[in-house]
Amino acid sequence: MHGIANTAQAQAWNGYEGAHWAANQDRWNAVNGGFDRPLLDTAALRPGEHVLDVGCGAGATTRLAARAVGPGRALGLDLSGPMLERARARAADEGIANVSFEHGDAQVHPLAPDAFDVAISRFGIMFFTDPVAAFTNIARALRPGGRIVFLSAAAPESTQWLGAFGALDDILPMRGFGAPGGPGMFSLADADTATGLLTAAGFHDARAARVQAYGTWGRDAEDAARFMLDSGPGRHLLEQADTATRALARTRLTERLRRHETPDGLRLHGTGWLLTARRQA
Ligand SMILES: C[S@@+](CC[C@H](N)C(=O)[O-])C[C@H]1O[C@@H](n2cnc3c(N)ncnc32)[C@H](O)[C@@H]1O
């Protein structure tokens, strides 16, 4: 891997968080897969195009893109060694030959200039310490007139799974949780901030559209609460609590999620911004 600018993120995604996502890639795809259609429809990929998937993780969207653009190619770029290992293995299992993966920090990774028609991302593009530098680096890799299409997390109050954490706000340090600003999963939660950053990075015609999709978080409320508290923001909050508070948080979250149990599992909607822009032609 070349240089890293986002060292804290690199540690997280090569440590516990990355291992959790890698081990649970199918569960995370069940959570986020509802966003694939809006992402790919908007990207309007055509056969022969070259696609860069930024923060591709275990490569679900990279594989979808590769299938859409063959004989063109899809490249997945990610900071996380464990997730890329899964991405490569899954692509090989599925016999997808026009896909490859690189280990690197999208903010500084030396991408070939003018090499891609489209850059996409499913929630892998909101963790930069210097988003303008990162988007500038991505813009350089696009051909003139090339497009960027990606999903970023919207604010917690419009997202059911994050809203469920409201059940814990008198026992866990929720202050500032989900406040827009970076770096972190809510750094692009404000659409005007996100489009402004894209414009500052040299993109034009930057737009944001709100999208909502249901995801399956587990078999039932217990299973989903465990999953939510074992990773990401839930784990971060729990780490700051004592043993008794942790147990109480698990019970409370489980009870709060009970209303979302369905015959098809625990279903919650998530809300994101679908951001689009173009590099100057
Ligand atoms: C929320 S996960 C999403 C993964 C994948 N796109 C998906 O939908 O399953 C965020 C991903 O962004 C990656 N990431 C975070 N910061 C990055 C950076 N600076 N450069 C490249 N990848 C990054 C993480 O390693 C992680 O795989």
The ligand as a Tripos MOL2 file, in Angstrom:
@<TRIPOS>MOLECULE
LIG
   27    29     1     0     0
SMALL
NO_CHARGES

@<TRIPOS>ATOM
      1 C1        -19.2060    1.5400    5.6510 C.3       1 LIG1
      2 S1        -17.9770    0.5810    4.8550 S.3       1 LIG1
      3 C2        -18.7220    0.3240    3.2440 C.3       1 LIG1
      4 C3        -18.0610   -0.7840    2.4710 C.3       1 LIG1
      5 C4        -18.6970   -1.1210    1.1350 C.3       1 LIG1
      6 N1        -18.7230    0.0090    0.2140 N.3       1 LIG1
      7 C5        -20.0830   -1.6850    1.3200 C.2       1 LIG1
      8 O1        -21.0520   -1.0330    0.9340 O.co2     1 LIG1
      9 O2        -20.1930   -2.7940    1.8560 O.co2     1 LIG1
     10 C6        -16.7550    1.8320    4.5450 C.3       1 LIG1
     11 C7        -15.5620    1.3690    3.7310 C.3       1 LIG1
     12 O3        -14.7710    2.5170    3.3740 O.3       1 LIG1
     13 C8        -13.4110    2.1610    3.4810 C.3       1 LIG1
     14 N2        -12.6220    3.4010    3.6480 N.ar      1 LIG1
     15 C9        -12.7070    4.2960    4.6620 C.ar      1 LIG1
     16 N3        -11.8390    5.3070    4.4630 N.ar      1 LIG1
     17 C10       -11.2040    5.0500    3.2780 C.ar      1 LIG1
     18 C11       -10.1810    5.7340    2.5320 C.ar      1 LIG1
     19 N4         -9.6490    6.8690    2.9600 N.pl3     1 LIG1
     20 N5         -9.7660    5.1760    1.3750 N.ar      1 LIG1
     21 C12       -10.2880    3.9930    0.9400 C.ar      1 LIG1
     22 N6        -11.2520    3.3090    1.6010 N.ar      1 LIG1
     23 C13       -11.7100    3.8290    2.7560 C.ar      1 LIG1
     24 C14       -13.3700    1.2310    4.6870 C.3       1 LIG1
     25 O4        -12.1950    0.4560    4.7270 O.3       1 LIG1
     26 C15       -14.6390    0.4240    4.4720 C.3       1 LIG1
     27 O5        -14.3960   -0.7140    3.6850 O.3       1 LIG1
@<TRIPOS>BOND
     1     1     2 1
     2     2     3 1
     3     2    10 1
     4     3     4 1
     5     4     5 1
     6     5     6 1
     7     5     7 1
     8     7     8 2
     9     7     9 1
    10    10    11 1
    11    11    12 1
    12    11    26 1
    13    12    13 1
    14    13    14 1
    15    13    24 1
    16    14    15 ar
    17    14    23 ar
    18    15    16 ar
    19    16    17 ar
    20    17    18 ar
    21    17    23 ar
    22    18    19 1
    23    18    20 ar
    24    20    21 ar
    25    21    22 ar
    26    22    23 ar
    27    24    25 1
    28    24    26 1
    29    26    27 1
@<TRIPOS>SUBSTRUCTURE
     1 LIG1         1 GROUP 0 **** ****
